[in-house]
Amino acid sequence: MKGLALCWLSSIIMAYAMLFLIGDLIFMNWEKAFIELAIALLSMWFLTIQMKKSQIFDI
């Protein structure tokens, strides 16, 4: 259950980072966009690791 909570948390962080990334790209805030891209990629990497550990999609 702990792994699924971490998956949920990292997916929320990734979604918000992507939303703010798109907004910063539209308004040409390149420095903030780079930071948000790094946060989104890091949370996506963490999400994939936690999903593999929890074996949620294994049948």
Residue frames as qw, qx, qy, qz and C-alpha x, y, z in Angstrom:
[[0.000, 0.884, 0.468, 0.000, 0.00, 0.00, 0.00],
 [0.332, -0.746, 0.101, 0.568, 2.91, 2.34, 0.72],
 [0.393, -0.084, 0.595, 0.696, 4.20, 1.88, -2.82],
 [0.158, 0.637, 0.660, 0.366, 0.85, 2.80, -4.32],
 [0.180, -0.916, -0.243, 0.262, 0.70, 5.97, -2.22],
 [0.371, -0.535, 0.356, 0.671, 4.15, 6.92, -3.53],
 [0.317, 0.276, 0.699, 0.578, 2.95, 6.24, -7.09],
 [0.012, 0.842, 0.534, 0.079, -0.04, 8.50, -6.49],
 [0.291, -0.845, -0.013, 0.449, 2.11, 11.28, -5.04],
 [0.385, -0.319, 0.509, 0.701, 4.70, 11.16, -7.81],
 [0.260, 0.477, 0.696, 0.470, 2.00, 11.19, -10.49],
 [0.068, -0.924, -0.360, 0.106, 0.45, 14.31, -8.96],
 [0.352, -0.698, 0.235, 0.577, 3.86, 16.01, -8.84],
 [0.395, 0.012, 0.660, 0.639, 4.48, 15.02, -12.46],
 [0.179, 0.707, 0.633, 0.259, 1.11, 16.35, -13.61],
 [0.150, -0.942, -0.161, 0.253, 1.56, 19.71, -11.90],
 [0.420, -0.508, 0.409, 0.631, 5.12, 20.02, -13.17],
 [0.361, 0.264, 0.690, 0.569, 3.93, 19.39, -16.73],
 [0.061, 0.864, 0.495, 0.072, 1.14, 21.95, -16.39],
 [0.248, -0.887, 0.063, 0.383, 3.50, 24.63, -15.10],
 [0.501, -0.220, 0.563, 0.620, 6.08, 23.62, -17.73],
 [0.323, 0.557, 0.629, 0.435, 3.61, 24.26, -20.55],
 [0.075, -0.956, -0.278, 0.059, 2.67, 27.63, -19.06],
 [0.395, -0.728, 0.268, 0.492, 6.30, 28.68, -18.69],
 [0.485, 0.056, 0.624, 0.610, 7.06, 27.61, -22.25],
 [0.207, 0.784, 0.527, 0.253, 4.15, 29.72, -23.51],
 [0.149, -0.987, -0.059, 0.031, 5.38, 32.77, -21.58],
 [0.654, 0.584, -0.295, 0.380, 9.03, 32.04, -22.46],
 [0.466, -0.757, 0.400, -0.222, 10.28, 31.61, -18.89],
 [0.746, 0.391, -0.538, 0.005, 13.09, 29.31, -19.97],
 [0.101, 0.415, -0.767, 0.479, 14.85, 28.94, -16.61],
 [0.580, -0.094, 0.526, -0.615, 11.70, 27.92, -14.74],
 [0.866, 0.280, -0.157, -0.383, 10.69, 25.65, -17.60],
 [0.533, 0.431, -0.714, 0.145, 13.99, 23.78, -17.38],
 [0.164, -0.261, 0.760, -0.572, 13.55, 23.25, -13.64],
 [0.724, 0.091, 0.322, -0.603, 10.00, 22.03, -14.10],
 [0.785, 0.381, -0.436, -0.220, 11.10, 19.69, -16.88],
 [0.283, 0.374, -0.820, 0.328, 13.69, 18.21, -14.53],
 [0.421, -0.103, 0.632, -0.643, 11.06, 17.77, -11.81],
 [0.822, 0.236, 0.010, -0.519, 8.64, 16.13, -14.24],
 [0.684, 0.405, -0.606, -0.042, 11.28, 13.73, -15.56],
 [0.060, 0.320, -0.817, 0.475, 12.45, 12.85, -12.06],
 [0.577, 0.003, 0.510, -0.638, 8.93, 12.14, -10.85],
 [0.833, 0.321, -0.222, -0.392, 8.19, 10.09, -13.98],
 [0.475, 0.403, -0.765, 0.161, 11.33, 8.03, -13.37],
 [0.187, -0.190, 0.759, -0.594, 10.33, 7.53, -9.72],
 [0.737, 0.133, 0.186, -0.636, 6.80, 6.58, -10.76],
 [0.783, 0.335, -0.477, -0.218, 8.01, 3.87, -13.15],
 [0.266, 0.320, -0.836, 0.359, 10.30, 2.40, -10.49],
 [0.378, -0.064, 0.629, -0.676, 7.52, 2.33, -7.89],
 [0.799, 0.215, -0.052, -0.560, 5.06, 0.81, -10.36],
 [0.655, 0.331, -0.678, -0.023, 7.51, -1.98, -11.12],
 [0.060, 0.227, -0.816, 0.528, 8.06, -2.61, -7.41],
 [0.532, 0.043, 0.455, -0.713, 4.34, -2.69, -6.62],
 [0.082, 0.025, 0.942, 0.324, 3.65, -5.04, -9.56],
 [0.421, 0.376, 0.395, -0.725, 0.29, -3.38, -10.06],
 [0.624, 0.483, -0.237, -0.567, 0.07, -4.30, -13.74],
 [0.098, 0.280, -0.950, -0.099, 1.31, -7.88, -13.44],
 [0.794, -0.078, -0.152, -0.583, -1.33, -10.51, -14.06]]
